[in-house]
Amino acid sequence: MAIEIFPSAADVIVLRIQGKLEHAEVMRMIDLMEESINSHEKTHVFAEIIDFRGLEASQFGEYLRRTGPFLKKLKRFGRIAVVSDQTWMRAVAKVESALLPNISYETFTLSQRDEALAWVEGRRARPHGTGLRIVETSRPEMLAFELDGKITEDELELIVDRFTEKRERRPTRVIGKIVRLGGAEIKGLVDDDFVKMKIAAFSSVERYALVGGPAWLARYVSLINTFTKADLRHFPLEDEAAAWKWVEAELQ
């Protein structure tokens, strides 16, 4: 079978989709969705997608006719996880999430299956865990952090606290590893204390290394470096050891 449906809570649909889908399987999946959104205030969906190769193109009209009414019930969908190692599948999910404002998709790789399922089932508060992790180093005057996903307002406050301690303890070296960049809560970004912290940061920091992140980050760091007294450098993820050597510190 190309679609497997696993036991779950009444308001949670857990699917594994693999290969090319037959018409009967697609209709069975639509029936399941329809029944759930008509029976529950919210329906949460976990879809694990492995080597997806499409469905019967001749039946697109029928699929659109059956799923069209879902557009009037988008508020009935809750947590939705798309789990796949196919990059294009995760990209499609993100685009669809942007086009359908009442539905929020989160994408995961197959290695993140367990955390995705825990989030969909409500056993995990955040889809990707803690966005910010402070890392201990061999230098007391240094701030090291790892970013993986979206930063909450509470996590921004951790950074603010480190930079707004009495002046002699403000970090002079900073290293940040970017595993996955997911933004930050808007309220936290416009907070007055956070803005003051950003100003204070570059008045005390001597060396600031950013490791990894999206391709554009290296160009951004190069641009910002021309406007600050601090020496900012970007290192590819595979050169993390060189970044630690440059800031003259080690992990504890």
C-alpha positions as CSV (number, residue, x, y, z in Angstrom):
1,M,0.0,0.0,0.0
2,A,1.2,3.5,-0.9
3,I,-0.7,5.0,2.1
4,E,-0.5,3.6,5.6
5,I,-2.8,4.9,8.3
6,F,-1.6,4.4,11.9
7,P,-3.7,4.3,15.1
8,S,-3.9,7.6,16.9
9,A,-6.1,9.9,18.9
10,A,-9.5,10.6,17.4
11,D,-8.5,14.2,16.3
12,V,-5.1,13.2,15.0
13,I,-4.4,11.6,11.6
14,V,-1.1,9.8,11.2
15,L,-0.1,8.8,7.6
16,R,2.8,7.4,5.8
17,I,2.8,8.1,2.0
18,Q,5.2,6.2,-0.2
19,G,5.7,5.9,-3.9
20,K,2.9,6.6,-6.4
21,L,-0.7,6.8,-5.0
22,E,-3.5,4.9,-6.5
23,H,-6.9,6.6,-7.0
24,A,-8.7,4.4,-4.3
25,E,-6.0,5.3,-1.7
26,V,-6.3,9.0,-2.4
27,M,-10.1,8.8,-2.0
28,R,-9.7,6.9,1.3
29,M,-7.4,9.6,2.6
30,I,-9.8,12.4,1.6
31,D,-12.7,10.5,3.3
32,L,-10.6,10.2,6.5
33,M,-9.9,14.0,6.4
34,E,-13.5,14.9,5.7
35,E,-14.8,12.7,8.5
36,S,-12.3,14.1,11.0
37,I,-12.8,17.9,10.3
38,N,-16.6,17.4,10.4
39,S,-16.3,15.6,13.8
40,H,-13.7,17.6,15.7
41,E,-13.0,21.3,16.4
42,K,-9.4,20.7,15.3
43,T,-7.8,18.0,13.3
44,H,-4.0,17.5,13.5
45,V,-2.1,15.8,10.8
46,F,1.2,13.9,10.6
47,A,2.3,13.0,7.1
48,E,5.5,11.0,6.6
49,I,6.4,11.1,2.9
50,I,8.9,8.7,1.5
51,D,10.0,8.7,-2.2
52,F,6.7,10.3,-3.3
53,R,6.1,9.8,-7.1
54,G,2.8,11.5,-7.6
55,L,-0.8,10.3,-8.2
56,E,-3.1,9.6,-11.1
57,A,-3.3,12.8,-13.1
58,S,-6.5,11.8,-14.8
59,Q,-8.3,12.0,-11.5
60,F,-7.2,15.6,-10.5
61,G,-10.7,17.0,-11.3
62,E,-12.2,14.5,-8.8
63,Y,-9.6,15.3,-6.2
64,L,-10.3,19.0,-6.5
65,R,-14.0,18.5,-6.3
66,R,-13.7,16.5,-3.1
67,T,-11.1,18.7,-1.4
68,G,-12.6,22.1,-2.5
69,P,-15.0,22.3,0.5
70,F,-11.9,22.0,2.9
71,L,-11.1,25.6,2.0
72,K,-14.2,26.8,3.9
73,K,-13.0,24.8,7.0
74,L,-9.4,25.7,7.2
75,K,-9.8,26.8,10.8
76,R,-10.6,23.2,11.6
77,F,-7.0,22.2,10.9
78,G,-4.5,22.4,13.8
79,R,-0.9,21.2,13.9
80,I,0.3,19.8,10.6
81,A,3.7,18.1,10.2
82,V,5.2,17.2,6.8
83,V,8.1,14.8,7.3
84,S,10.2,14.0,4.3
85,D,13.8,13.9,3.1
86,Q,12.6,15.1,-0.3
87,T,13.6,18.8,-0.3
88,W,10.9,19.8,-2.8
89,M,8.2,18.3,-0.7
90,R,9.2,20.4,2.3
91,A,9.4,23.5,0.1
92,V,5.9,22.9,-1.3
93,A,4.6,22.6,2.3
94,K,6.1,25.9,3.2
95,V,4.6,27.6,0.2
96,E,1.2,26.1,0.9
97,S,1.4,27.3,4.5
98,A,2.1,30.8,3.3
99,L,-0.8,30.7,0.8
100,L,-3.3,29.3,3.3
101,P,-3.1,31.7,6.3
102,N,-5.2,29.6,8.7
103,I,-3.0,26.5,8.3
104,S,0.4,26.3,9.8
105,Y,2.7,23.6,8.5
106,E,6.0,22.6,10.1
107,T,8.5,20.6,8.0
108,F,10.8,17.9,9.3
109,T,13.4,15.4,7.9
110,L,12.8,11.7,8.4
111,S,15.4,11.7,11.2
112,Q,13.2,14.1,13.1
113,R,10.1,11.9,12.8
114,D,9.7,11.2,16.5
115,E,9.8,14.9,17.5
116,A,7.4,15.7,14.7
117,L,4.9,13.1,15.9
118,A,5.2,14.2,19.5
119,W,4.4,17.8,18.5
120,V,1.4,16.8,16.3
121,E,0.0,14.7,19.2
122,G,0.4,17.5,21.6
123,R,3.2,15.8,23.7
124,R,5.7,18.5,22.7
125,A,5.0,22.2,23.0
126,R,7.3,23.4,20.3
127,P,7.8,21.7,16.9
128,H,11.6,21.9,16.9
129,G,12.4,22.2,20.6
130,T,14.3,25.0,22.0
131,G,15.4,27.5,19.4
132,L,18.3,28.9,21.3
133,R,20.9,27.1,23.4
134,I,23.6,28.9,25.4
135,V,26.9,27.0,25.2
136,E,29.6,27.1,28.0
137,T,33.1,27.9,26.9
138,S,36.7,28.2,28.3
139,R,36.4,32.0,28.4
140,P,34.2,33.7,31.0
141,E,34.0,36.9,29.0
142,M,32.6,35.0,26.0
143,L,29.0,34.3,24.8
144,A,28.5,31.2,22.7
145,F,25.1,30.1,21.4
146,E,23.5,27.6,19.0
147,L,20.4,28.6,17.0
148,D,18.1,25.9,15.7
149,G,14.7,27.3,14.6
150,K,12.6,30.2,15.8
151,I,13.6,32.1,18.9
152,T,10.9,32.9,21.4
153,E,10.6,36.2,23.4
154,D,11.9,34.4,26.5
155,E,15.0,33.1,24.7
156,L,15.7,36.7,23.4
157,E,15.7,37.8,27.1
158,L,18.5,35.3,27.8
159,I,20.7,37.1,25.3
160,V,19.7,40.5,26.6
161,D,20.6,39.4,30.1
162,R,24.1,38.4,29.0
163,F,24.7,41.7,27.3
164,T,23.2,44.0,29.9
165,E,25.1,42.8,32.9
166,K,27.5,45.3,34.5
167,R,29.9,46.5,31.8
168,E,33.0,44.7,32.9
169,R,31.2,41.4,32.4
170,R,29.8,42.1,28.9
171,P,31.0,39.5,26.3
172,T,34.0,40.6,24.3
173,R,34.0,37.5,22.1
174,V,30.9,35.9,20.6
175,I,30.4,32.8,18.5
176,G,27.1,31.6,17.1
177,K,26.3,28.3,15.3
178,I,23.3,28.5,13.0
179,V,21.8,25.0,12.6
180,R,18.5,26.3,11.2
181,L,17.4,29.9,11.0
182,G,13.7,30.3,11.8
183,G,13.4,34.0,12.9
184,A,12.2,35.4,16.2
185,E,9.0,36.6,17.8
186,I,8.2,40.1,16.5
187,K,7.2,41.4,20.0
188,G,10.7,40.5,21.3
189,L,12.5,42.0,18.4
190,V,11.0,45.5,18.9
191,D,11.4,45.4,22.7
192,D,13.3,48.4,23.9
193,D,15.7,46.3,26.0
194,F,16.5,44.2,23.0
195,V,17.3,47.2,20.8
196,K,19.6,48.7,23.5
197,M,21.3,45.3,23.8
198,K,22.1,45.3,20.1
199,I,23.7,48.7,20.4
200,A,25.7,47.7,23.6
201,A,26.8,44.4,22.0
202,F,28.9,46.0,19.2
203,S,30.4,48.5,21.6
204,S,32.0,45.7,23.7
205,V,32.5,42.8,21.3
206,E,35.9,42.5,19.7
207,R,35.4,39.3,17.7
208,Y,32.1,37.9,16.5
209,A,32.0,34.6,14.6
210,L,28.9,33.2,12.9
211,V,29.1,29.6,11.8
212,G,26.8,27.9,9.2
213,G,23.3,29.3,8.3
214,P,21.8,30.1,4.9
215,A,24.0,31.0,1.9
216,W,23.1,34.7,2.2
217,L,24.4,35.0,5.7
218,A,28.1,35.3,4.7
219,R,27.2,38.3,2.5
220,Y,25.2,39.9,5.3
221,V,28.0,39.5,7.8
222,S,30.4,41.1,5.3
223,L,28.1,44.0,4.9
224,I,27.5,44.6,8.6
225,N,31.2,44.3,9.3
226,T,31.9,47.5,7.5
227,F,29.7,49.5,9.9
228,T,30.9,48.1,13.3
229,K,34.0,48.3,15.4
230,A,33.7,44.6,16.1
231,D,35.4,42.2,13.8
232,L,32.7,40.0,12.3
233,R,33.4,36.9,10.3
234,H,31.4,34.1,8.8
235,F,32.6,30.5,8.7
236,P,31.0,27.6,6.8
237,L,29.6,24.8,9.0
238,E,32.5,22.5,8.1
239,D,35.0,25.1,9.3
240,E,33.5,25.4,12.8
241,A,36.9,24.4,14.3
242,A,38.5,27.3,12.6
243,A,35.9,29.7,14.1
244,W,36.6,28.5,17.6
245,K,40.3,28.9,17.0
246,W,39.7,32.5,15.7
247,V,37.8,33.5,18.8
248,E,40.5,31.8,20.9
249,A,38.1,29.7,23.0
250,E,37.1,26.1,23.4
251,L,33.9,24.3,24.3
252,Q,33.6,23.2,27.9
